[in-house]
Amino acid sequence: MRLGIRSKILIGYGIIILCLIISIVMIGSQISNMQKQRNYIINHDINVFNRTNSIEKQLMEMQTGQRGFLASGNPDYLESYEQAKNSWEKEYGNLQKLIADPGQKEKLAQIHTAILQWIQLKGEPLIQLKRENNAAEVERLYKEEPDRNDIKQIRADFDSFRNKELAGTKARAAALDKQNSTLGKMLAAIVLGTIAFSIIVGLFISNSIITTVRKVIDHIKAMATGGDLTQRLHVKTKDEIKELGDATNYLLDVMEQKSIVQMQINEVNLRNQGISSMEPLAQTFIHTVAEMTDSAFAAFYLKEGASPVFSKTAAYADNMDSAGRSSFELGKGMIGQAAEDQEPVMLNDLNHGQRLIGTGLSNIQPKSMFIVPVSHKGETVAVIELASLNAYSESHRELLISLSDMMGLTINSVLDQMEIKKLLAESQAMTEELQTQSEELQTQSEELQMQSEELRMINEQLEGRSKDAEEKSKELEQAKEELEAQAKQLIASSKYKSEFLANMSHELRTPLNSILILSEMLAENMGGKLAEDEKEFAQIIHSSGQDLLHLIDEILDLSKVESGKLDVFLSEVNLAEFPSYVERNFSHVAEQKGLYLKIEKAAEVPDVIHTDEKRLNQIVKNLLSNAFKFTETGGVTVKLDTVKDQHSKESIRISVKDTGIGIPKEKHELIFDAFQQGDGATMRKFGGTGLGLSICRELAKLLGGEIRLISDEGIGSEFIVIIPFAPDLTIKEQEPALALSSAGAEAAAAMEMPAEPSVAVLEPPAGHSPENALSSKNVLIVDDDNRNIFVLEAALKSEGMNVMTASNGLQCLEVLESNKKVDIILMDIMMPVMDGYEAIRKIRNEYCMQQVPIIALTAKAMKNDREKCIEAGASDYISKPLKMEQLLSVMRVWLAQ
């Protein structure tokens, strides 16, 4: 019966617990007995002493009552006498029941007799004499104290009785102490015995575990260090330790078998060494394998070149054609199918009808057969077929599979060697033939020999170039793969970057929207409550917010340029107004810094060119802003003229020249990098982001032009922008500005700068005035930013509107369920729980509110956001930060409809 370690441990603990229970029961019995004795001493002995004292006290009360009556004649003394007389018998009876000792019972009987005699002879007669008024006799007897000795004797008897009882109590207490001492020794013996038994059980179980585990460790070390693998563990117990030993023995069997297989493989390799032709190799191999597997006969088939035919190359125990076929085709028969599938086939317990194995005396039926294909680089190159009078084992299978893998490499190596020898022989024959021809030709013409030498050299050069070309082709292919991988990484990086910038734009524009609107409202001072310096503070806050918005737009523009997603829209640009444009935007800057601003336009400059006006103005603004920033004295000169490129095509040249700090020549290229300052550093010494020149250069490239720099430190700088008249036709042309739908203006740029309000195109219906279109109208503001809600609510209430709010799309739908009288909805896009897109779709589809204008407000401002909003069902689209006049104009137009 198998008894596991857990069961052994549980049985050991069970025995220990049983011993403890028996010990506890025995100790409990002793304690109970001691408790009874203790109770006996407490209840019996004390009760005996109490009752003897009570009887003695009652006797003294009778004596006292008697003498008081005799002395005074007061009958009240007789009451105590009578009470004591009536109750001492009862106490005596109870005391007698408590006494078991015959000597004490006899003593108690004597005391009882003495008390009765005193009552009958001394107590009652005197009382009777007093009642009869025989005073002389009473006085005589009273003076003589006839009962004095009797009472004294009774009390002496009581003392003797109590002393004997006290001696018995002490004896019982001593016996109780002795039992208590014995109980303590018994408890100590039980504890020590339990500990000793626990230690013995623990040592027995742990020793049975540790001994086997150590043997397992020794055998594992032997396996790891190549030691003796023939030793086995012998475990007699029937538990997990035996299972561990059996598992270790099994592992030793496997390792020993693997070691034997490896030794056999090494022996085959050793025998195959030095063989350079196929038939000796096959014969040696099949002979060795047959001996190792106890095969009765064996055959080795080799594939004939590229054909599907395998021919017998070697055999073991071959008797004419007895050992296998002479040949077979791939996929034909069991051996052909095994060669095609490249899977070994092992058959044991063969039925009758198989081919017989011929011996000198008779033919014997084989019991097992093994077919092993030999493969090299996924192609079957040979097949081994074995037959045996015994069954093949798994070790035979493992050996043959390992040998087949090794044999594939060996066969390929031998075939290569044979091919090399063949080619070498052919080369030698050809060399001898050529030598003969060369000698014949040499006698005819030295010139032909020289030509032959030249041709040989040319041939070697061509071969060398061919090899170089192949190597370069491989290098180009590898470089192409690396570039494709890098391109995929760049696409993924650009996608993540775009998503990050979109989210950054949303997170920055949302609080910026509140800053700009509130600062603008404060600067207008509509209530007239602000002082002039407070209005100036509000204007500074608004200006700083605009600068931050400009920074956000520059970062997003640079990102879109770098990712190649910035679209350019071409239209006709009026250059006749260029001088006034520059004057209008930068004359006040020049006046503030005390600098001059010169604008020169050549006569040959055409009035109209075809380019992206917004991007061109952005370039000019950035260059002029930089020029004024880095110029302290002198001024800035702007020149507009034409220039021809190397293909004689005319372009516009815009030159911005200043008298500022200048730029060292070694930093001319560096300043066009992102976040670089005018001095070529990334420090914020001169203010700004350092993105302007980088964006200008990329925008100029998108417009088909370029930017050049002429500058030296201390003498100023000149930036020259060259833009072609005729742009690349692949650039998308801008649609006419008047092609605006009734829903609002188209997107202003690729990054969705705030679109101009639709007021310029839409005319309100007759009878509606835009000024009072907002008054008393119900507007629902949906935004997750409380600051935006606060700003919009304050602005719209000042226009006389009734404002309702919701913090996400789901709350918006709840408001619409309870209040159907909503005239217009301002819907933020990026919100938790339910975003603006989904809310708009539900309003249009599920709530069937097709006529209510919905203006989408978003701070994400990415390309195609407007199209996505309109597609979802929005009436118009405005990006944050909002301009209140723009928002109010759009709302008036839609409400006026």
C-alpha positions, 0 to 999 in steps of 0.5 A, spaced: 500 500 500 502 506 498 503 511 504 505 518 502 509 523 505 503 527 507 500 521 510 506 519 514 506 526 517 499 526 518 499 520 522 505 522 526 501 528 528 495 524 529 499 519 534 502 526 537 495 529 538 492 522 541 498 522 546 496 529 548 489 527 548 490 521 553 495 525 557 489 531 558 484 526 560 489 523 565 491 529 568 483 532 567 481 526 572 487 527 577 485 534 577 478 532 578 480 528 584 484 533 587 478 538 586 473 533 590 478 532 595 479 540 596 472 541 596 471 535 601 476 539 606 473 546 605 465 543 605 466 538 610 472 540 615 470 547 616 462 545 617 465 540 622 468 546 626 462 550 625 457 545 628 462 544 634 463 551 635 455 552 634 453 546 639 458 549 644 456 556 643 449 554 645 451 550 651 454 556 653 448 560 652 444 555 656 448 556 662 448 564 661 441 564 661 440 559 667 445 563 671 441 570 669 434 567 671 437 564 677 440 571 679 435 576 677 429 572 676 427 575 670 424 570 665 427 573 659 433 569 660 429 563 660 428 565 652 435 564 650 436 558 655 430 555 651 432 556 644 439 554 645 436 547 648 431 546 643 436 547 637 443 544 639 440 537 638 439 539 631 446 541 630 448 535 634 444 531 629 447 534 623 454 534 626 453 526 627 452 525 620 458 529 618 463 524 622 465 517 619 471 516 624 468 511 629 473 514 635 470 521 633 463 518 633 464 515 640 467 522 642 461 525 640 456 521 643 460 522 650 459 529 649 452 528 647 451 524 654 454 530 658 450 535 655 444 531 657 446 530 664 448 537 665 441 539 662 437 534 667 441 534 673 444 541 673 440 546 669 433 544 669 433 542 677 436 549 679 431 553 674 425 549 677 428 551 684 428 558 682 420 558 679 418 555 686 422 561 690 427 556 694 432 562 694 436 559 699 437 552 696 438 556 689 443 561 692 447 555 696 447 551 689 449 557 685 455 559 690 457 552 689 457 552 682 456 544 681 456 545 674 463 548 673 467 542 672 461 539 667 461 545 663 469 545 663 469 537 661 464 538 655 469 544 652 475 540 653 472 534 650 470 539 644 477 541 644 479 534 643 474 532 638 476 539 634 484 537 635 483 530 632 479 533 626 484 538 625 489 533 624 485 529 619 484 535 615 492 536 615 493 529 613 488 530 607 491 537 605 498 533 605 495 528 601 493 533 596 499 536 596 503 530 594 498 528 589 499 535 586 506 534 586 505 527 582 501 531 577 506 536 576 511 530 575 506 526 570 505 532 566 513 534 565 514 526 563 508 527 558 511 533 555 518 530 555 515 524 552 511 527 546 517 532 544 521 525 544 516 522 540 515 528 535 523 528 534 523 521 533 518 521 528 520 528 524 527 524 524 525 518 521 520 522 515 526 527 514 531 522 514 527 518 509 526 524 504 533 527 505 537 520 503 533 519 497 534 527 495 541 527 496 542 521 492 538 524 486 542 530 487 548 526 486 545 522 480 544 529 477 551 532 478 553 525 475 549 527 469 551 534 469 559 532 469 559 526 465 559 521 470 557 514 471 549 513 468 549 506 470 547 507 477 540 507 479 536 509 486 533 503 490 527 506 494 523 501 499 518 506 501 512 507 497 511 514 497 513 521 493 520 519 495 519 513 491 516 516 485 522 521 485 527 516 485 523 512 479 523 519 476 530 520 477 531 513 474 527 514 468 531 520 467 538 516 468 535 511 463 533 517 458 540 520 459 544 513 458 540 512 452 541 519 449 549 517 451 549 511 447 545 514 441 551 520 441 556 514 442 553 511 436 553 517 432 560 519 433 562 512 431 558 512 425 562 519 424 568 516 425 567 511 420 565 515 415 571 520 415 576 520 409 571 517 405 570 521 398 566 517 394 558 515 394 558 507 394 563 506 399 560 511 404 553 508 403 556 501 404 560 503 410 554 507 413 548 501 412 553 496 414 554 500 421 547 502 422 544 495 421 549 492 426 547 498 431 539 496 430 540 489 430 537 489 422 537 482 418 538 486 412 538 493 409 538 497 403 541 504 401 537 508 396 541 514 393 537 519 388 539 520 381 541 527 380 534 531 379 530 525 377 525 522 382 528 516 381 532 513 387 537 507 386 540 502 390 547 504 392 549 499 398 546 493 401 547 489 408 546 481 407 545 482 400 543 476 396 543 478 389 536 482 389 534 479 396 535 486 400 530 491 397 528 493 390 533 496 385 530 502 384 523 506 386 520 513 384 518 518 389 511 517 391 510 510 389 509 505 394 510 506 401 518 507 401 516 512 395 511 516 399 516 516 405 521 519 401 516 524 398 513 526 405 520 526 408 517 522 414 520 516 417 515 510 417 516 504 423 512 498 422 512 492 428 509 486 428 508 485 420 503 480 417 505 474 413 506 476 406 512 480 407 518 479 403 522 474 406 529 474 409 534 469 405 539 465 410 544 459 408 538 454 410 532 458 409 527 464 408 525 467 414 519 472 415 521 479 418 517 482 424 519 489 423 521 494 418 524 501 418 524 506 412 528 513 414 528 518 408 535 522 408 534 530 407 538 536 405 535 543 405 528 540 404 529 535 399 530 528 400 537 525 397 537 518 400 532 513 403 534 508 408 530 501 409 531 496 414 528 490 416 529 486 423 527 479 426 525 483 432 521 489 433 525 496 433 525 500 439 524 508 440 532 508 441 533 505 434 528 510 432 532 516 435 538 514 433 536 513 425 533 520 425 539 523 428 543 519 423 539 521 417 540 529 419 547 528 419 547 523 413 544 529 409 550 533 410 555 528 409 552 526 402 551 533 400 559 534 402 561 527 398 557 529 392 560 536 392 567 533 393 565 528 387 563 534 383 569 538 384 573 531 383 569 531 376 570 538 374 578 538 376 579 532 372 575 535 366 579 541 367 585 537 367 583 534 361 581 541 358 588 544 360 592 538 357 588 539 350 588 547 351 596 546 352 596 541 346 592 546 342 596 552 344 603 549 343 600 548 335 598 555 335 604 558 338 608 555 332 603 558 327 603 565 330 605 569 336 600 574 335 594 570 336 597 568 343 598 575 345 590 576 343 588 570 347 592 573 353 588 579 352 582 575 352 583 572 358 585 578 362 579 581 359 575 575 361 578 575 368 576 583 369 569 581 366 568 576 372 571 581 377 566 586 375 560 581 375 562 579 382 562 586 384 556 588 381 552 582 384 555 584 391 553 591 390 546 589 388 545 585 394 548 591 398 542 595 394 537 590 396 539 590 403 539 598 403 532 598 400 529 593 405 532 598 411 530 604 407 523 601 407 523 599 414 525 606 416 520 609 412 514 605 416 517 607 422 517 614 420 510 613 418 508 611 425 512 616 428 509 621 424 502 619 426 503 619 433 506 626 433 500 628 429 495 625 434 500 628 440 500 635 437 492 635 436 491 633 443 496 638 445 492 643 441 486 641 444 489 642 451 492 648 450 486 652 446 481 650 451 483 654 457 486 659 452 479 660 449 477 663 456 483 667 457 482 671 450 474 672 451 474 674 458 480 679 457 477 681 451 470 683 454 474 686 460 478 690 455 472 693 452 470 695 459 462 695 457 460 696 464 465 702 465 468 699 472 475 698 470 480 703 471 485 705 465 491 701 468 486 695 469 484 696 461 491 696 459 492 689 464 486 686 460 489 688 453 496 685 455 493 679 457 489 678 451 495 680 447 499 675 450 494 670 449 494 671 442 502 670 442 501 663 445 495 662 440 500 664 434 506 659 438 501 653 437 499 655 430 507 655 428 508 648 432 502 645 428 504 648 422 512 646 422 509 639 424 505 639 418 510 641 414 515 636 416 510 630 415 508 633 408 501 634 410 500 641 409 496 643 403 497 649 399 491 652 395 493 657 389 490 663 387 491 670 384 495 674 388 495 682 387 502 684 388 500 691 387 497 692 394 504 689 397 507 695 399 501 698 402 500 691 406 507 691 409 506 699 410 499 697 414 502 691 418 509 694 420 509 701 420 507 702 427 513 697 429 518 701 426 515 708 429 515 704 436 523 702 435 525 709 432 527 705 425 525 707 418 521 702 414 523 703 406 519 699 401 521 699 394 517 695 388 520 694 381 516 697 375 517 690 372 514 686 377 507 684 375 501 686 378 498 679 379 501 672 380 499 665 382 501 662 388 498 661 395 497 668 398 496 666 405 503 662 406 506 668 402 504 673 407 506 668 412 513 668 410 513 676 409 511 677 416 516 672 419 522 675 416 519 682 417 518 680 425 525 677 425 528 684 422 525 688 427 526 684 433 534 684 431 535 691 429 536 696 434 538 702 430 537 704 422 531 700 419 529 695 415 528 695 407 523 691 403 525 690 395 520 687 390 523 685 383 523 679 379 529 674 377 530 669 372 532 662 374 537 657 370 532 655 366 530 662 364 523 662 368 521 668 371 520 669 379 518 674 384 524 676 389 522 679 395 528 682 399 528 683 407 534 687 409 536 690 416 541 693 419 541 689 425 546 684 429 547 680 423 549 672 423 556 669 422 557 665 416 558 659 420 551 659 422 547 661 416 544 654 415 543 653 423 538 658 424 533 655 419 533 649 424 527 649 429 528 652 435 534 656 433 535 664 435 538 669 431 545 668 434 544 661 432 543 658 439 537 655 442 537 660 448 531 665 448 535 671 448 531 675 443 524 672 445 520 668 440 520 660 439 525 660 434 520 656 429 519 662 424 525 661 419 524 654 419 517 654 417 519 660 412 524 655 409 519 649 408 513 654 406 518 657 400 519 650 398 512 648 398 511 654 393 516 652 389 521 657 391 527 658 396 530 662 401 537 665 401 541 669 406 546 674 405 549 676 412 555 677 416 556 679 424 555 686 426 553 689 419 545 686 418 542 681 414 538 680 408 533 674 407 531 673 399 525 669 398 524 667 390 517 665 388 516 662 381 510 665 377 508 659 374 507 654 380 507 646 379 501 644 376 500 638 381 499 643 387 491 644 388 488 650 386 484 654 391 477 654 389 473 661 389 472 664 395 465 665 393 463 658 393 461 658 400 455 653 402 449 656 406 452 652 412 458 657 413 465 658 410 469 653 408 476 651 412 481 657 412 487 653 412 489 645 413 490 646 420 483 649 421 484 656 423 478 660 425 473 660 419 470 667 417 463 668 419 458 666 414 455 673 415 459 676 408 455 671 404 448 669 407 443 675 407 438 674 413 430 673 411 426 679 410 423 682 417 429 679 421 434 684 424 441 681 425 441 686 431 435 683 435 436 675 432 439 673 439 434 676 444 430 672 448 433 666 444 434 659 448 441 657 447 444 650 449 452 650 451 455 643 451 462 643 453 466 639 459 470 645 461 467 650 466 471 656 464 468 656 457 461 655 459 462 661 464 465 665 459 460 663 453 454 664 458 456 671 461 457 673 453 450 670 451 446 673 457 449 680 455 446 679 449 439 677 452 439 670 451 436 664 455 442 659 457 442 652 458 448 648 459 451 641 459 458 638 460 458 632 455 453 629 450 449 625 454 447 630 459 445 634 452 441 629 450 437 629 457 436 637 457 433 636 450 428 630 452 426 635 458 426 642 454 424 641 446 424 649 446 432 650 444 433 655 438 441 653 437 446 649 440 453 650 441 457 643 441 464 642 443 467 636 440 472 633 445 468 631 451 468 625 456 462 620 456 459 622 449 463 626 444 460 632 440 460 627 433 456 622 437 451 627 440 450 631 434 448 624 430 443 622 435 440 629 435 439 629 428 437 622 427 434 619 434 431 626 436 429 628 429 431 635 430 433 637 423 432 645 423 435 646 430 442 650 428 448 646 431 455 650 431 461 645 432 466 648 437 473 645 437 480 646 440 483 640 436 483 644 430 486 638 425 485 637 418 478 635 416 475 636 422 470 641 419 468 636 414 467 631 419 463 635 423 458 637 417 458 630 416 456 628 423 450 633 422 453 640 424 450 646 421 457 650 422 464 650 425 468 654 429 475 652 432 478 655 438 480 660 441 473 663 439 472 670 437 466 673 440 464 677 434 465 672 430 461 667 434 455 672 435 455 673 427 454 666 425 449 665 431 445 671 428 445 669 421 443 662 423 437 664 428 435 669 423 434 664 418 
